[in-house]
Amino acid sequence: MDDNTRDLEEGIVTDLEDKLSYAAYLDLPRLLSAQHPRSSPVQHDELLFIVQHQTSELWLKLLLHELVAVRAHLGGDDLGSALKGLARVKRIVETLTVQWSVLATLTPSEYAEFRPFLASSSGFQSSQYRAVEFVLGNKNASMLDVFADDAPAHAHLSRLLSEPTLYDEFLRLLARRGLPVPTAVLERDVTQGHVFVGDLVPVLATVYRDRPAYWDLYEASETLVDLEDAFQLWRFRHLQTVQRMIGHQPGTGGSSGVPFLRRALDLTFFPELYAVRADVGS
């Protein structure tokens, strides 16, 4: 026997008739047959583009699943479980960020061979990405117009628009812990995106200045900052990849492309958690 061959162990199941297989459990026949290049003739690099975006949507599905769970844990005063969930969320966002390096191997000339076949489709139209932003606090009701022809996506986003964000639940938790979170914050219209509230900064400064008394809240605050940092890196890597592939051409979905993506870098989910740094350090 060749020494470079690994023999099957005696207990390994090889007769899978009437048994659940790996392929069946993961529904691999359907999953692996879901890549349908549109270019004609089919261009080699289009498969990369499709797989990149399909896998991103799978990670976004898991990301949303975890964020909704974290939000529920915060609402239920289970900060330990929320922190555990946020640790996983950060790793998911990091994985999404690393994926851009694979797409960045696609040169402008290679992308140009199949880009016309994308027609009006665009990542801007990802309902799951919008759902993630809604849960984190970047709400914009006008985004629902993009999904007017997709009833399930429109209904899902409409529901998330009317629900508290993850940050809303965190701030409510602070209030239940006895910190003086302004009533206007606790009773705000949750269909609107969170905007900076100066009166929140001294509340958070209390947490940062008295870490022994508020250690778990301090840890949660820094974890949310970690998450925002990770998300901003994802946005920046997206911007850089798009700029590398198309320069300053407009996006396929009608956006300005790179300038549109660059404006997203100015968005923030937890502005007071950044502002508190100047307050604590002064």
C-alpha positions, -999 to +999 in steps of 0.1 A: +000+000+000+013+035-009+024+052+023+007+084+011-027+068+012-050+070+042-071+039+047-107+043+057-113+035+094-135+005+100-164+025+115-167+050+087-202+048+070-199+040+033-233+026+026-255+057+026-286+041+011-316+052+033-292+073+054-288+111+056-257+121+037-236+152+039-249+163+005-285+158+014-281+176+048-267+206+031-289+204+000-257+205-021-273+195-054-295+226-052-269+249-038-242+240-063-265+242-092-276+278-083-248+295-103-262+306-136-238+328-156-256+353-179-228+361-203-229+347-238-206+332-246-200+323-209-170+341-195-147+322-172-146+349-145-183+353-141-185+323-118-161+341-094-184+371-093-215+349-087-200+327-060-186+358-042-220+374-040-239+342-032-216+333-003-218+369+009-256+366+010-252+333+030-230+351+055-255+381+056-282+356+064-262+343+094-252+378+104-288+389+105-298+358+124-272+365+151-279+403+153-316+396+159-307+372+186-283+397+203-310+423+202-334+399+220-307+390+246-302+427+253-340+432+256-341+403+281-312+416+302-290+386+292-259+406+285-236+375+287-254+358+258-255+392+239-217+395+242-212+359+230-234+366+200-215+398+192-182+379+193-196+357+165-210+387+146-176+403+145-160+372+131-187+370+104-181+406+094-143+400+093-150+370+070-171+391+047-143+417+046-116+391+037-138+379+008-133+411-010-096+401-016-108+372-037-130+395-059-102+420-061-083+395-083-108+403-110-092+428-133-111+456-151-108+439-185-120+406-171-150+422-154-158+441-185-163+408-204-195+400-185-205+433-167-230+442-194-249+410-187-256+422-151-280+447-166-297+466-138-288+441-110-266+455-082-255+447-047-274+479-037-305+457-041-295+432-014-324+431+010-304+412+036-277+440+037-305+465+042-320+444+070-286+443+087-283+481+085-319+485+099-311+462+129-279+481+136-297+515+134-291+529+099-328+531+090-341+548+059-378+542+049-371+553+013-350+521+009-382+501+009-391+515-025-362+494-040-381+463-029-416+473-040-416+443-064-403+418-039-432+413-014-413+391+011-383+414+013-405+445+015-425+430+044-394+419+062-378+453+060-411+470+069-412+450+101-376+457+110-382+494+103-409+494+130-388+475+156-362+488+180-326+486+168-299+467+186-286+500+200-321+510+212-321+478+232-286+485+246-296+519+257-328+506+273-306+481+292-285+510+305-317+527+318-328+495+335-294+494+352-302+528+367-282+550+344-300+583+334-306+577+298-327+606+285-364+598+282-364+612+246-340+584+237-360+557+253-393+569+237-379+579+203-396+570+170-378+537+162-387+539+125-361+567+122-324+562+121-306+570+153-290+605+154-264+618+178-278+627+212-253+648+232-270+640+265-261+604+261-224+611+262-221+618+300-242+587+306-217+566+288-189+585+304-201+572+338-197+536+325-162+543+312-150+562+343-163+536+368-154+504+350-154+482+381-190+491+388-202+487+352-177+463+339-201+442+317-216+474+303-182+488+296-172+455+278-204+457+258-198+493+248-163+484+236-177+454+217-201+476+199-173+499+189-154+468+177-184+459+156-187+493+141-150+493+133-153+459+116-183+471+096-165+502+084-136+481+073-161+460+053-175+491+037-140+505+029-128+472+014-160+471-007-152+506-019-116+498-027-126+466-046-152+484-067-128+513-074-101+488-085-125+470-109-145+499-125-128+532-114-154+559-114-179+544-138-215+544-125-229+513-108-250+488-127-280+496-105-279+533-113-258+547-085-228+569-090-206+539-080-175+548-060-188+582-048-220+566-035-200+539-016-177+566-002-206+585+014-215+553+033-182+557+052-197+588+069-225+567+084-223+555+120-244+532+141-232+542+176-220+579+175-221+585+212-197+556+218-171+575+198-179+609+212-175+596+248-137+591+241-131+629+240-152+633+272-134+606+291-100+617+279-104+654+287 
